[in-house]
Amino acid sequence: MDDLIEALQIFRKYGNPDYPTHCEHDVMYIYGIEPNDVSKKDIKRLNELGFFTNDDTGEDLFQSFKFGSA
């Protein structure tokens, strides 16, 4: 749980969307935070915490298999 809380605190530095998360098919998506706005240092830490960006989705957003639906 600590990793998720830390990741959400990092995302909070870059916005406060009303509906920031969505889970489906074992993937948690973070909406309303533009990856291009996130510092390289924070992207590195988010990767360590289990969040990444994936160009294959066609959407510019963060995802996590670690915190997806079970």
N, C-alpha and C positions, 0 to 999 in steps of 0.2 A: 504494500500500500504506500510505503514511503516514496518509492520511485514514481508512482502515479502522481502523488501530491507535489513532489518536486517538479515534475514535468509540467503540471498544470500551473504552477507558480511561474515557471519560465514563460509559458504561453501567455499568461496574464500580463506580462510586461509589454506584449505586442497587441493587446486588444482585450475586449471584454464582450464578446458576442452573446446574444441572448440564448442561442441554442448551439453550443460549441461542439457537441459530440454526437456521434451516431455509430452504432455497432451493427454489423451484419456479416455473415459468413466468416466469423472468427476474426474480424478486423474492426478495430476502433478507429474512426476517422475524426479529425479535428477540423472544424469549419470556422471560417472567419479570421484565421491567422494566415497571413501571406508568408510563405517560406522565404521569399526574397527579402522580406523586411527583418528577418531574424538574423542576428549576428552569427558569424562563423563559430565563435566560441559556444554560443547557446545551441547551435545545430549539432556541434560535436557532443555536447552534454546530453541533448535530447536523444541522439543515437545511442549513447551509452545507457540511457534509461529505457530504450526500446521503441523510440519513435523515429520514423524515417519518411522521406518523400519518395514517391514512385511515379515516374513519368508515364508509365504504362496505363495508368488509370485515365489519363486525359484531363485530370483535375489537378490543380496546384494546391496540394494540401498535405498535412502530416497524417501518418497512419501508424498503427501498432498492432502486431499480432499478439504481443505480450498481454495487452489489456482488452483484446477483443472479446466477443461473447463466448460463453462456454457451452 
